[in-house]
Amino acid sequence: LGRPWVVVNLVAVPEFSLTPHQWCYPFVGCQSYRGYFRLADARQEQTAFHERDYDTFIGAVTAYSTLGWFDDPLHTGFTSLADDRMVALMFHELAHRVLYINGDTAFNESFATAVELEGLRLWLQQQGAPEGFERALARLQHRQQTLALVDATSEQLQQLYASQNQMDKSMLRAHKAQLLDELARNYANLAGQYEEPGPFGPPPVQLNNAQLALFRQYNQHVPAFRQMLKELNYRFHDFYRAVEELSRQPADSRSAQLKLLSERFVENL
């Protein structure tokens, strides 16, 4: 490829919201991001969203899944990764071929991330690679602690955005900036406890609605899916069957059950 990414994804979120813009496609339904093979094309659409006062984020993507419709590419950006990162990415993308539901990015990506984490954990144990296992555990712990920070800030932002009819835009922007700056400081303090950069990269970072929305979509239901797998004694076939049954339920029912599972989850590193 001559570059470490195969596509870039654009995420766009209104200035006073945490609900991403959605793009809809044949076969896969609606998603909260759009992929581009050319960075210039992503930049062009990003500019159009900026003109509408959207927060945006463009992120590099190392691999993607066509959900079984086509043979997925195995390219140099993928194979040049360290073994544990490459295996984790393979588990993530293959999970999309096991289960994918239209119009629920958070469900799909959190499920794939849970499979990625638990699959990597089991693979590293099987390989007898203690150093790789310790690195993976540290990344997982860092991600979970970052998720806790992001969830807390997101809750405050949602309360702020719910009151936008009672505030002028300048006051909303000031409160929003204060909350995001505080999150960035807390993230930097957390990053100091780890050798590797966290999910948002090395500090200092500038965060916005789009980055928070994307991170939460990939991670917000991960504790729930991991708890479900744990309660099924890590029997993946039973887990996939249970997740498929859950996917058939209405969105509100899915969310309620995932919330209950998340509340039971306790990280055991």
C-alpha positions in Angstrom: 0.0 0.0 0.0 2.8 2.4 0.7 0.9 3.7 3.8 -0.2 2.1 7.2 -3.9 2.5 6.5 -6.3 1.1 3.8 -9.1 3.7 4.3 -9.9 6.7 6.4 -13.2 7.1 8.2 -15.0 10.4 8.7 -17.2 10.9 11.7 -19.4 14.0 12.0 -21.5 15.1 15.0 -23.5 18.2 15.5 -21.9 20.9 17.7 -24.3 20.4 20.6 -25.0 16.6 20.4 -23.3 13.3 20.8 -25.4 11.5 18.1 -23.3 11.1 15.0 -24.5 11.7 11.4 -25.4 8.5 9.7 -24.7 7.3 6.1 -26.7 4.5 4.6 -25.5 1.9 2.2 -26.7 -1.3 0.4 -26.2 -4.6 2.3 -24.8 -3.1 5.5 -27.5 -0.5 6.3 -26.7 2.7 8.1 -23.4 3.5 9.8 -22.1 6.4 11.9 -19.0 6.8 9.8 -18.0 6.9 6.1 -14.9 5.4 4.7 -12.7 6.9 1.9 -9.8 5.4 0.0 -8.5 9.0 -0.7 -7.8 11.3 2.2 -8.5 14.3 0.0 -12.1 13.1 -0.5 -12.6 12.8 3.3 -11.2 16.3 3.8 -13.6 17.7 1.2 -16.6 16.3 3.0 -15.2 17.2 6.4 -15.1 20.9 5.2 -18.8 20.7 4.2 -19.7 19.5 7.7 -17.6 22.2 9.3 -19.6 24.8 7.4 -22.7 23.4 9.2 -20.9 23.7 12.6 -20.4 20.0 13.0 -17.5 18.5 15.1 -15.6 16.0 12.9 -12.8 13.5 13.1 -10.9 11.6 10.4 -9.3 8.4 11.6 -7.0 5.9 9.8 -8.3 2.4 9.4 -6.0 -0.5 9.1 -8.6 -3.1 8.0 -12.2 -3.5 7.2 -14.8 -6.3 6.7 -17.1 -6.7 3.7 -19.3 -9.0 5.9 -18.7 -12.0 3.7 -19.8 -10.4 0.5 -16.3 -10.3 -0.9 -12.8 -11.6 0.0 -11.3 -9.1 2.4 -7.9 -7.8 1.6 -4.8 -8.8 3.6 -2.4 -5.9 2.9 0.9 -4.5 4.1 -0.7 -2.1 6.6 -2.2 -5.2 8.2 0.8 -7.6 8.1 3.3 -5.0 9.3 1.7 -4.8 12.7 3.1 -6.6 15.7 1.8 -10.1 16.0 -0.6 -9.4 19.0 -2.0 -6.3 17.3 -2.5 -8.2 14.0 -4.2 -11.1 15.6 -6.5 -8.7 17.6 -7.5 -6.9 14.4 -8.2 -10.3 12.7 -10.5 -11.3 15.5 -12.3 -7.9 15.3 -12.9 -8.0 11.6 -13.9 -11.7 11.5 -16.4 -11.0 14.3 -18.3 -8.8 11.8 -18.7 -11.8 9.5 -20.3 -13.7 12.4 -22.8 -11.1 13.3 -23.8 -7.7 12.0 -27.1 -5.8 12.3 -28.2 -2.9 10.2 -28.2 0.5 11.7 -26.6 -0.1 15.1 -22.9 0.8 14.9 -22.4 0.7 18.7 -23.8 -2.8 18.9 -21.7 -4.1 16.0 -18.4 -2.5 16.9 -18.7 -3.2 20.7 -19.4 -6.9 19.9 -16.4 -7.1 17.6 -14.2 -5.3 20.1 -15.3 -7.8 22.8 -14.4 -10.7 20.6 -11.1 -9.1 19.7 -10.2 -8.7 23.4 -11.2 -12.1 24.6 -9.9 -13.8 21.5 -6.5 -12.1 21.9 -6.4 -13.1 25.6 -7.0 -16.7 24.8 -4.6 -16.7 21.9 -1.8 -15.2 24.0 -2.4 -17.7 26.7 -2.2 -20.5 24.1 1.0 -19.0 22.7 2.6 -18.8 26.1 3.7 -15.3 25.4 3.7 -13.6 28.8 5.2 -10.3 27.6 2.6 -9.9 24.9 -0.1 -10.9 27.3 1.0 -8.2 29.8 1.1 -5.6 27.1 -2.3 -6.6 25.9 -3.7 -6.4 29.5 -2.1 -3.0 30.0 -3.8 -1.7 26.8 -7.1 -3.2 27.9 -6.9 -1.6 31.3 -5.9 1.7 29.7 -8.9 1.5 27.3 -11.3 0.6 30.1 -10.2 3.5 32.3 -10.4 5.9 29.3 -13.9 4.7 28.7 -14.9 5.5 32.3 -13.5 9.1 31.8 -15.3 9.4 28.4 -18.6 8.1 29.8 -18.5 10.5 32.7 -17.8 13.5 30.4 -20.4 12.3 27.9 -23.1 12.3 30.6 -22.2 15.9 31.6 -22.2 17.0 27.9 -25.6 15.4 27.3 -27.0 17.3 30.3 -25.5 20.5 28.9 -26.8 19.9 25.4 -30.3 19.1 26.7 -30.4 22.7 28.1 -29.4 24.3 24.8 -32.8 26.0 24.4 -32.2 27.9 27.7 -28.6 29.1 26.9 -27.1 31.1 24.1 -24.5 29.5 21.9 -21.5 31.4 23.4 -22.3 30.0 26.8 -22.9 26.5 25.5 -19.5 26.6 23.7 -17.8 27.9 26.9 -19.2 25.1 29.0 -18.5 22.5 26.4 -14.9 23.6 26.0 -14.5 23.5 29.8 -15.7 19.9 30.0 -13.6 18.7 27.1 -10.5 20.4 28.5 -11.0 18.7 31.8 -11.4 15.4 30.0 -8.1 16.0 28.1 -6.3 16.8 31.4 -7.7 13.6 33.1 -6.7 11.6 30.0 -3.1 13.0 30.1 -2.9 12.2 33.8 -4.0 8.6 33.1 -1.6 8.3 30.2 1.3 9.0 32.5 0.6 5.6 34.2 1.3 3.6 31.0 4.2 3.0 28.7 2.1 2.9 25.5 -0.1 5.8 24.2 -3.8 5.5 25.0 -6.8 5.3 22.6 -6.6 9.0 21.7 -2.9 9.0 21.2 -0.1 10.7 23.3 -1.2 13.8 25.1 -1.8 16.7 24.8 -5.0 15.9 22.9 -7.8 18.1 21.6 -11.1 16.3 21.9 -14.5 16.9 20.4 -18.0 15.4 20.1 -17.0 13.3 17.1 -14.0 11.6 18.8 -16.1 10.9 21.9 -19.0 9.4 19.9 -16.6 7.2 17.8 -14.8 5.9 20.9 -18.0 5.1 22.8 -19.5 3.3 19.8 -16.5 1.0 19.7 -16.4 0.5 23.4 -19.6 1.4 25.3 -21.2 -2.1 25.2 -17.9 -4.1 25.4 -18.3 -4.8 29.2 -21.8 -6.1 28.5 -20.6 -8.5 25.8 -17.6 -9.6 27.8 -19.9 -10.3 30.8 -22.2 -12.3 28.6 -19.3 -14.4 27.4 -18.1 -14.9 31.0 -21.5 -16.0 32.1 -21.5 -18.6 29.3 -18.1 -19.9 30.6 -16.4 -18.6 27.5 -18.2 -21.0 25.2 -18.0 -18.9 22.0 -20.7 -20.9 20.1 -23.2 -20.3 22.8 -22.1 -16.7 23.1 -22.6 -16.1 19.3 -26.1 -17.7 19.6 -27.0 -15.5 22.5 -25.8 -12.4 20.8 -27.8 -13.3 17.7 -30.9 -13.8 19.8 -30.3 -10.4 21.4 -29.8 -8.8 18.0 -33.3 -9.8 16.9 -34.9 -7.7 19.7 -36.0 -4.1 19.3 -33.3 -1.5 19.9 -34.7 -0.4 23.3 -34.8 -3.9 24.6 -31.3 -4.6 23.4 -30.0 -1.5 25.1 -31.7 -2.4 28.4 -30.3 -5.9 28.5 -26.8 -4.6 27.6 -27.0 -2.0 30.4 -27.9 -4.8 32.9 -25.0 -6.9 31.7 -22.6 -3.9 31.9 -23.7 -3.3 35.5 -22.7 -6.9 36.4 -19.3 -6.7 34.8 -16.2 -6.6 37.0 -12.8 -6.4 35.3 -10.5 -9.2 36.4 -7.0 -8.5 35.1 
